[in-house]
Amino acid sequence: MSDLTRRDLLSRPVEHVDIRAFDARPVIDQYRRTAIQTRNLARAADICSEMLADRDCTVILTLAGSLVSAGLKKALVTLIDSGMVDVVVSTGANMVDQDFFEALGFRHYMAPGSPEHPVVPDERLRELAIDRIYDTYIDENELRVCDRTMKRIFDQLPARACSSREVLTEMGRFLDRTHPDAESVVLSAYRQGIPIFVPALSDSSAGFGIVLHQVSASREGRESVSLDSGKDFLELARIKLASRASGLLMLGGGVPKNFAQDIVVAAEMLQEDDAASARARVSEDGTGTATPAEVSMHRYAVQLTVADSRDGALSGSTLREATSWGKVETAREQMVFCEATLGFSLLASDAWHRRAWEGRPARRFADWLEERAGATM
Ligand SMILES: NC(=O)c1ccc[n+]([C@@H]2O[C@H](COP(=O)([O-])OP(=O)(O)OC[C@H]3O[C@@H](n4cnc5c(N)ncnc54)[C@H](O)[C@@H]3O)[C@@H](O)[C@H]2O)c1
């Protein structure tokens, strides 16, 4: 049994990779003439630069897996602050348990040893109130502060059904007021008007927060906030309809991957619905017909994943397969089968240094959604 104390175990913080501090372009250039996943990574990097150069394209970033806790936060913040991303779709863990958590002043810590040869047994970690993600430690007491802060966020929201995007906006507003110097995806996105959608928000620290909020509201006889993932889907589909073209940069798979892909189909259905009601109006006054314009598939798509395509599950399903569902065009899609902490720093550094993003218009979809709120979505 190790005699390391709690203090020892929570003493070496994970530092975040700065993609501006090194130039990955020569690496990617060499990878272009190699094979297997490095060549795939180089092609993915080329597609990313093409997507950023396309001024018509709304860029949607999707996040799953433990990315922020693993040291990718600064890279994600750089993408957002540089205007390389217009929409984020994420798991709750990345945005709440990890990003918002760090913005509150907490850190993730490097565990000693390796997961294969743990220095400290997990039973001992439990006694010390330390949580583990693979080779990373988290102070459970600090996570509880995050849960309770989330309760306060829900307390501040209007007592009605909210999209996760509205909750994430409120979290950004809270950080802007209380932790203005934090390096945070949630804070940067709030300031840049970039909406963040977390379709399964309850499956995170926010879930504990909303449970506490709803129970205390009920005890005090007040109405409470509920989460409306249908509203998320509608808002995201409206963004798709408002965009001339769209592209996906996906880290990991899971709910964010499918949610972002499905908006093509949802947008199509909305379009058909709008056209049908227009037709009904038109035939009433007999002045012609209204046909829905076609909704384009995602023009660009890149995914970094460790999932296997052979199990038929979503996380490893190829982007080519998504074409059969009418979601992604085949011309500019690339799967890269690699662990995201390895591949993303290179991909993002390459894209940042090639600077195709310079001069991209700021779409500020969060402001646009706020303006539409109240009007029919
Ligand atoms: N991951 C966590 O640490 C954690 C913690 C608390 C809650 N949750 C919740 O659990 C649910 C699942 O989230 P999740 O983040 O674990 O995603 P997930 O396990 O659903 O990940 C989806 C898929 O993405 C791929 N993937 C994940 N990490 C990857 C990586 N580093 N590189 C390449 N591919 C990768 C894998 O194929 C995985 O099957 C979410 O609702 C989340 O909020 C997760």
The ligand as an ORCA input file, in Angstrom:
! r2SCAN-3c Opt
* xyz 0 1
  N     -15.893     10.506    -20.150
  C     -16.046     10.898    -18.910
  O     -15.071     11.093    -18.252
  C     -17.416     11.146    -18.325
  C     -17.565     11.571    -17.019
  C     -18.833     11.857    -16.530
  C     -19.921     11.704    -17.337
  N     -19.758     11.288    -18.615
  C     -20.934     11.188    -19.468
  O     -20.954      9.924    -20.089
  C     -21.533     10.019    -21.383
  C     -20.558      9.429    -22.347
  O     -19.532     10.366    -22.606
  P     -18.070     10.031    -23.009
  O     -17.343     11.314    -23.139
  O     -17.524      9.029    -22.062
  O     -18.244      9.503    -24.453
  P     -18.466      8.032    -24.951
  O     -17.840      7.039    -24.129
  O     -19.903      7.911    -25.311
  O     -17.584      8.223    -26.247
  C     -18.131      7.988    -27.461
  C     -17.132      7.288    -28.308
  O     -16.155      8.209    -28.703
  C     -14.930      7.548    -28.905
  N     -13.916      8.175    -28.085
  C     -14.016      8.519    -26.798
  N     -12.859      9.043    -26.374
  C     -12.025      9.048    -27.433
  C     -10.691      9.478    -27.628
  N      -9.964     10.009    -26.635
  N     -10.156      9.338    -28.846
  C     -10.872      8.828    -29.868
  N     -12.113      8.386    -29.736
  C     -12.702      8.493    -28.533
  C     -15.128      6.107    -28.464
  O     -15.320      5.333    -29.608
  C     -16.380      6.136    -27.642
  O     -17.083      4.933    -27.756
  C     -21.790     11.502    -21.638
  O     -23.141     11.818    -21.451
  C     -20.903     12.187    -20.625
  O     -21.350     13.472    -20.264
  C     -18.518     11.012    -19.112
*
